[in-house]
Amino acid sequence: RYLMERFIYGPLEFTGDPIQRQGYLEYRQARVRPAQYTPVFRMISLDVECSARGELYSIGLYGEGIATVLMIGEPSADKEPSADREDAELTVQWVADERALLEALEEQVEKYDPDLFIGWNVINFDCRLLLKRAALYRMPLRLGRGRQSASWRERTNEPGQGYVSIPGRMVIDGIDALKSATWHFDSFSLESVARELLGKGKAIDDVSNRLSAITHDFHHNKLKLAKYNLEDCRLVTEIFEKTRLLDFLRLRSELTGLELDRIGGSVQAFTNLYLPKLHRAGYVAPNLPEDGGLASPGGYVMDSLPGLYNNVLVLDFKSLYPSIIRTFKVDPLGLVEGLQHPESAIPGFKGALFSRERHFLPEIITQLWQQRDQAKAEQDNARSQAIKILMNSFYGVLGSGGCRFYDTRLASSITMRGHEIMVQTSTWVEENGHQVIYGDTDSIFVLLEENLSHDEADEIGQQLATDINRRWQALLKDSLGLICYLEMEYETHYRRFLMPTIRGSETGSKKRYAGLKVGNRSEELVCKGLETVRSDWTPLARAFQAELLRLVFAGSDPSIYILDAVKAVQQGK
């Protein structure tokens, strides 16, 4: 709170009266302010190998200038590692037993002095196990700066899940960090993610039976286990580098004040940004709602017209909810001020009125929007993604009972305005002589004539987007005296498009469709919500449906393919 009230979210600079203490410098009468500074983190990838009962075998440590495996045992008649690059940088440090292994870990960490530990499920598996084994020997695990002890805290609502605290350092889990940056994978196992992102996997022959292989190698081929252990550390490091995860987390911290290891935290980020501005306006924030808050209406989803179509366009509004907040001045302070001065206020929904002059959120979004445009121009994807996630979280925060600014009038004035915008936009498209077959939150699907070429469809898409933007600008200026920040974009042309029915019904489904997307001299099969892209269906069902769609979109008769597939299943193939 001390930093937040001074608009400090990441870097700071300070002045004060220095006093030399033993081992550190203390400042009295300190004054702080935000600063420009980009830290370069010293990072170490940590991975533990153990038995099925949790007895430690080895600990891998990998980073710039370190590629070490701490291994219980002694060098014996094991095969020497081959001279390839990966083995050449591997150093094995042999120790006598588990206690010696944990002490060696402490020594290596103190010597290397990392800012961050990274790993795969590193908090709830590796760190938790290390602390458990240390407790067994009644020894503190001194992994913090100044040899301070690491500690564990269970999550109250999730047994077996928790937080690790290492003074002066942080632990960042690769899985949680990827999810925070909105990466999606069918499986978040290290093997699966590494194969998808890096094109390579774990250094083991049978990944599905790796526990027995690890135990076997510990007793019979320790150097092979060491190589496997280090490769896991290396894979995590390469995933972090490939996805620029640390850049994303650092930028998120600089924007919001959230700690690098914080998972979620949308409400906290909003509070950090909004409270200091509110206090300077002479207001205090309300307490959390006692009833946990009432649900607000969700996004607009239109009933679809099911069928198999030629030439469907998708038009969507760029960042619809943030642009509604900007245009219609949706804001917690604006609501309070608007209700006090209704004569000049902008009408919202559920009785909301918003001040035209006194508000903060529209300006916060405008600044973020400009920063995102700059990040895109500089091709800084990590920054662009961090800003996008933050902007898109504001609607959810205002509709969350866990936020002190929760008010159903705020969230409803965003979503219900979205409904109104989508319905009006569909009406205008149909006035232009085209049929709208589906709409979802911020997108509409427009059916064109069957025989148009891709270039002709493209031209109609651009014209529709331009026309709709012009109409919204005129309507909002004339009816409410507002500058319009809504921006519709022409996104996709599907040469063939399928809108399925709900199973066992004639009604069109929602959030489920497939299409053959036309790109630069190529076509791509796109599936949303169908079995092909869902990890809870078998590989057979997914592959079958993808091939079926390809045949149908190509105008081929799929009968033989279907009969062959059924036959293969019945024969147990």
Buried (B, 14 or more C-beta within 10 A) or exposed (E): EEBBEBBBBBEBEEEEEEEEEEEEEEEEEEEBEBEEEEEEBBBBBBBBBBEEEEBBBBBBBBBEEBBBBBBBBEEEEBEEBEEEEBBEBBEBBBBEEBBEBBBBBBEBBBEBEBBBBBBBBBBBBBBBBBBEBBEEEEBBBBBBBEEBBBBBEEEEEEEEEBBBBBBEBBBBBBBBBBBBBEBEBBEBBBBBBBBBBBEEBBBBEEBEEBEEBBBEBBEEBBBBBBBBBBBBBBBBBBBBEEBBBBBBBBBBBBBBBBBBBBBEBBBBBBBBBBBBBBEEEEBEBEEBBEEEBEEBBEBBBBEBBBEEBBBBBBBBBBBBBBBBBBBBBBBBBBBBBBBEEEEEBBEBBBEBBBBBEBBBBBEBBBEBBEBBEEBBEEEBBBBBBBBBBBBBBBBBBBBBBEBBBBBBBBBBBBBBBBBEBBEBBBEBBEEEEBBBBBBBBBBBBBBBEEEBEEEBBBEBBBEBBEBBBEBBBEBBEEEEEBEBBBBBBBBBBBBBBBBBBEEEEEEBBBEBBBBBBBEEEEBEBBBEBBBBBEEEBEEEEBEBBBBBBBBBBEEEEBEEBBEEBEEEEEEEE
